[in-house]
Amino acid sequence: MKIDRNNDGLATAKKLHDHEVTPFELVEEAFKKIEAQNPKWNAVIHTRKEKALEEAKNKDFSNTLFGGLPILVKGLGQDVADEPSTSGSRLLKNNYAKYTSNFTKALEKAGFIVIGQTNTPEFGFKNITDPSLYGPTRNPWKADYSPGGSSGGAAASIVSNMVSISGASDGGGSIRIPAAFSGLVGLKPTRGRTPIGPGSGRGWQGASISFVLTKTMRDTAAMMDVLQTVQELAAFQTPLFEFGYLNTLQKSAPKKFKIAYSFISPVHGPVSSDAKRSVLSTVDWLRQKGYEVVECTPNIDGVALMQSYYTMNAGETAAMMANLEQSLQRSLTIDDMELMTWTLYNAGKSISAATYSNSLAAWDTAAETMAQFHETYDLYLTPTTADTAPLIEAKLQTDEQIERMKRVTELAPEEQQTLIWDMFAKSLDITPFTQQANLTGQPAISLPVFLTEKGLPLGVQFTAPKGKEDWLLSIGYEMEKAGLFIQ
């Protein structure tokens, strides 16, 4: 496997602007790649070929940055009007979007042509991509392994060269985990940075945000430029970065950050030697470049924070399902959804308003702790994931846990909450480092700096203070220029 980082989105956009290629030719080529590659990887679940070719032929892209570049969007929350909107769910397999999401509209305004949708686990609940509706997505680095989740289809679509940039979203690591497992750049922006809605003013109480996966730092910076926004309808807003991310990235000297690092799992699970080496090799390079790097871990109870996260997940799932019951005018059953969704849904029914409110208060406390931490340290460096991607066939729940999940309605509320922890435990041990930034609202980025002896990628994660995506882009760009990104 080799990722051609020279042939990124901006490189192709330049060819479009120089009239070396037309949007129509690029869209045709993208569909040929999908037809050739998708049977191997199952990254793409829906295409809109005729409509995309029509747009490529007739739409004026002359005043746009990306000039008619094909893009895939995630099949979860990145809707295109009159196209399927399934969220990877059997329950919504026949559902079609009534409108185009504000995020997708922003992509179109930037000069992208949406050619289809990528695979995602049901409702984005997993760190792997294996919905029963569409089947598993495979990792182009090694087909027996997952590319991660929930933006696993997006990651596989780039690594297999179907597109150079793909829409993604991140509610607990769903951009950064596939980036780490697939050798890509994965930025989760600051809470409130990119478009949401219409129809909602927040996603997972601000934990979830839409952005993209890319191959290069400059594509990531350019996408920040075209997607950053201040929306009056949004519950969370972040001031615009007026200097421009791409301009700042290419013209500003890198700041000599003070950086803390740690490879201690926030939930006290195992961290592989490869994940530790990825951080330590990065630390060595940073010190050689004159950065002050100190081993230090924020004083946050990671277990309690994850419990508050699962409380939100369950509560939001119960609310979503109640709305679907009202829309469908019937009660939902275990046969309507995957077992993990069923468990979250039923556990969410028994969560009190006080418990839910206290869970969000825990996020605010963690955010305050991190704000104080960043008064001393500019950036915080960890592994992105504690290990490489799991096998497609990996069993992430025991038989006993599966039986308890089937009987979730019979359990007491405290037992239901314990069950949620248990059913996610093996998954969380693999990816314990990403969720914190979702709950504090901070920007965080996974950078593709390590390849194991088995030929599987691993990333390192930098977290910055709110609003400081430019710091993450700067450190990533310096590492990329130094040749640290895997090929």
N, C-alpha and C positions, 0 to 999 in steps of 0.2 A: 504494500500500500504506500502511495506517495501523494501527499497533498500539495498541489501546485499553488503555492501562495503568491506567485507572481501574477497568476491569472485570476485576480480577484474581481469583485464587482466594479470597482472604479476603473480598473484596466479595461474591462469590456465596455463600460460606459464611455470611455474615451474613444474607443473604436466607433461607437455609435455616433458620437458628436463629430468625429472626423469623417463620417460617412464611409468607413471601411466595411461596415456591415449594417444591415437594416434590422429594426425590431422584428419584422416578419421572419427574417432568416433566423434570428436568434430563438424566437418562439418555436419555429419548426424544428430547429436543432435540439431544443430542450425536450420536446416531445419524443424525438427519436431516442434521446438518452434515457428518458423515463421508460419507454417501451423496451429498451435493451436491458436496463439495469434493475427496474423495479421488481421483476419476478424473483430476483436473487435476494433483495433486501426488504421488500414490503414497506417502503418508506412512504409511498404516496397512496392515498385511499380514494381520491377523487380528482378528476381533471375537468377542465372546461375548454377543450381544444378549440372548438369553432368560435366561441366568444372571444377567446384570447387572440386568435389569429385575426379576427375582425378588428379588435382594438389595435393590434399591431399594425394593421394595414391603414387604418383611418384616423387614429388619434394623433394629435400634434404633441410631440414630446420635446420640442425645440427649446423650451425654457425650463426644463427640468434637469436636476442633477444626474439622474440615472438614465434618462434618454430612451426608455422603452425596454429596460432590462427585465427578463422573466424572473419571477419570484414565486415561491410556494408559501402558503400561509398554514398555520397550525389548525388542525381540525377541532379546535377548542377555543371559542371566544373570538376568533378572528374571521368573522362572517363576511360573506359576499352575498348580496341580495339574490334570492331565488336559487341559491346553491345549497347543498346539504349542510345541515348544522346539527351534527350528531353527538359531539363531545365524546366520541368513542363509545357511546352507550347503546346497548340493544334497545332500551326504552325509547330512544330518540332516532332509531334507524331510518324512519320515514319523515323526519322533521326537516323543513327547509327554512332558511333564513328569510325573515320579512324585510330586513334592511341590511345595508353594509355597515360594519362596525366602524367607529371613528378611527381606530387603529389602522384598519385596512384602507380607509379613505386617505389617511396620511401617507401610506405607501404609494397609493395611486397618484396622489398629488406630487410625490417626489419623482415620478416617472417610471414606476414599476408596472409591469403587467402581471396580474395574478393568474397563474396557469393551473393551479390546483391546490389541494390540501394534503397535509402530512398526517401520519398516524400518531395517535396519542392513547395512553391508557384511559379507561373509562373515567370521565370527569377529572382526569389529571391527578389521581390520587397516588400514583405509584412512581418510584424512581426507576422503573423499567417500563417498556412499551409493549404490552401484550394483551390488548383488548380482545375479549371473546368475539366481538363483532367483526373485527378485521384480521385477527391473528397477530403474531409477534413480528416486530421489526428486528432485523438482524444487523449486526455491526460490520460494516465493510472491511474493517481491519481483520476481523476473524468472525466468520459467519455463525459460529456456535455460541457467540456471546451477544449480549444485549448492547445497544448503543446508549442505554440509559433512558431516563424519562423525567418529566413527562413529554419533553420535546424530542423524543427519540427519533421519530420520523424525520423531523427537521434536520437533525444531525446527520442521519444516514443519507439524506438527499444531497447534502453538500459533499460529504466524503466520497460518495459514489459519482460525484461530478454532474449531477442532474441540474443543479443551480449553484451559484456562487454565494448567495445570501438566502436565508430562509427564515420566515417568521417563527417566533418561539415565545414562550411565556414562562414565568418563574414564580411559583407560590411557596416553594420550600427548597429550591435548588434546581428547578426543572429546565433552566437554561444552562447552569454551570455544571450540573452532573453529566448531561450528554456531551458538553464541551470537553470535560475531563476524560470521559470514556472514549471520545472519538477524535481527539487531537485538534480541537477547534478553539476559537476565542469565544468566551461566553460571558457577557456582561449583564448583570442585573442592575438596572439603574436605581437611583433614589426613588423612594415612594412618591408618587404623584408626578413623575417626570414625563411619562408618555401617555398618549390618549387612551381613554376608556369609554365605555358606553357605545351608543345610547342605551338607555334602559337601566343603567346602574351608575352610581356615583363612587363606588369602591369595589374592589375585588378581594374577597377573603379578609375584610376589615383592613385593607391596605397591604396585606402580605403578598398579594399576587400582582404582577405587573407584566405587561407585554413588551417584548423587544425582539431581537433577532439573534441568530447564530451566524458567525462569519469565519473567514479564514485568516484575516489580517487585522491589525490594529487600525489601519487607516479606514478600512471599510466600517469598522465599529464606530470610529469617530464620525465618519460621514453620516452614519445612520442616527447617531445622537443628534446631529445637526438638523436632520429632516424630521425627526420624531419628537424632539423636546417640545413641550407645550405648556401653556397655563390654561386650564379649562375651568370656566365658571361653574359648570355642572359638577365638577369633581369634588369629593370630600377632602382630598389631599392635593396640595399644590406646591410646586417647587419653583422658585424664580428661574427665569431663563438664563442660560450661560451666554451672555451677550458677545463674548469674544469669538465664539465659534470653535467647536471642538477640533475639527480637522485643521483649521488655520493654526490654532494654538499648538496642536500636536506636532506640526511640521516646522513651526517657526520659533517655538520657545525652547530655551535651554532647559534640560531636566533639572528639577528641584532635588536637592540632596536630602531625601526624607530620612527621618528617624523611624525605624521599623521594629516592631515587636514581632516575634515569631513563636509558634507553638505547634506541636503535633500531638497534644493531649486531646483525646476525644472528649467533647463536651458531655457525652453520656457515659463516659468511662469504659467504652468498648475497646476492642483491639484495633491497633493501627499497624498496617503492614510495613515491613522493612522498606519496600519500594516507595510507599507514601512518605516515610520519614526521609529516605534518600532524596526524594524530589525536593523536599523543603531544604535539607541541609546543603545540597548542591546549589540551590538558589541563594541561600545565605552566604555561602563561600563567594559566589560571583558578586553579590551585593557589596560585601566587605572589600573585595578587590577593587570595586568601582568607587569606594570611598563613602558608602552609606554606613550610618551607625545602626547596627542591628543587635538587638537584645532579646534574649529568651524571656518571655513574660506572657502570662495567660490572664485575661480579664476575669475578675471575680464575679462570675455569673453561674448560678445553679442551672446547668444545662438540662438536667433531668426534669426539674420543675418547669423550665421554659418549654420543653417539648410537651409536657403534659398540658400546658396551657394552649399550645398549638393544636393538639389533638382535640381539646375541648372546642376550639373554634371550628375545626374541620367537621366535627360531629354536629355541632349546632347549625352550621351553614348547610350541611347536607340535609338535615331534618327540615330546614326552611325551604330548601330547593324542592325536596320531594313533596312537601305539603302544597307548594304552588303547582307542581305537576299533577298531583291528585285532583286539585281544583280544576285545572285545565282539561284533564282527561275525564273528569267526572266519574272516577272510580278509585277504589283503594288499590295501593300498590302491593305487590307480593314479592316473595323471595325469587320468583321466576322472572321478574322484570329487570333484574340487575345482577351484577356480579356480587359475590359473597362479601368482599371487602366493603363495597358500597352499602349493602344491606346492613352490615354491622354498624357502620358509621351512622346511617340513617336512624336505626332503632336506638342506638346509644344516645344520639342527639335529642331524641324525644324526651329523655328523662333529665336533661341538663336544665337547671334552674337559671333564671335571669341573673341571680346573684353570682352563681358560679361562672356564667359566661362573662359577666362584667369583670370579675376578678381575674379571669384569664387574660383579658386585654390589659388590665392594670399591670400584670406581670411583664407584658411587652414594654410598657412605658418605663418600668423600673429598669429593665435591661437596657433600654435606649439611653437612659440617664447614666447608667454605669459606663456604657461605651463612649458617651460624650466626654465623661471625665477621663477615661482611658486615652482618648485621642488628644487630650490636653498635653499628654506626655509623648505619645507616639502618633506620628502622622498616619502610618499604615499598619495593618495587622496581617501577617502572613501565616497561612496554615496549608495543609493539604486541601485540595478541593474535596477529595473523597478519601476514605480510609483504606481503600483497596481498589483494584481494577474492576472492570465490569463483570457482573455475574454471568454465568452460563444461561442461555435461553431456558434450559431445562432445570435450572436451580429451583429447589423447593424452599420457599421463603416462609412457609408456615408448616408446623407439624400437623400430623393427622389429628391429634388431640385438640389443637387450636381450631382446626377447620370444623370439627364437630361442635365446639363451643360457639363458633361463629354462626353455624346453622341454628343454634338454640339461643341466640342472643336475646330474643324476646322473652325468654323464660328467666333471664338473669336479673339480679338486683342492680340498681344504678351503679353502685361501687364496683360490682363484678364486671359490668359492661365497660367501664373506664379501664379496668385492668386488662380486659380482653383487647381493647384497642391498642394499648401499649404492647401487649404480647404479639399481636398479629403483625405489627410493624417492626418488631425488635430486630429480626435478622436483616431487614432492609436498612434500618436506621444504623446498625453497626457498620454497614458499608458506606453510608453517606451521612455522617453526623455533623459535618462542618458547615453545611450551607444554610440551614434553616434560620440561624440566628439573625443574619442580615435582613431576612424577610420580615422578622418580627420587630426589629429595631428600626427598619426603614432605610438602612444604609445601602450605598452602592457597593457591589462586590464583583470581582471578575475572576474567571478561571483562565489560566494561561497554559498553553500546551507545551510543557518543557521537558517531559520525561517519557521514555519508552522502556518498558520492562523487557527482560530477556525473553519473555514469551511473545513479545511483539504487540503488547497492548499499551495504549496511551494512559498516562496519568497527568493531571494538571495540578498546579498550585493556585491557591486563592489569596488574593489581596482584598482586604476590606478597608474602606476609607470613610471619613466623616460624611454626613449627609451633604449632598450637593457638590461633592468633590470627585465626580467622575473623571475630570481632567487629570487628577493625580493618578488614578488607575490607568488611564490611557497613556500617560507619560511613562510610568514605570514599565508598562507592557511594551510600549514602542521601543524603549531602550533595550529591553531584553530581546525583542524581535530583531532589531538591527544588529545585535551582537551575535545573532545566529543561534540563539538558545531554543527557538521553536523547533519541534520535531518535524521531520519531513515525511 
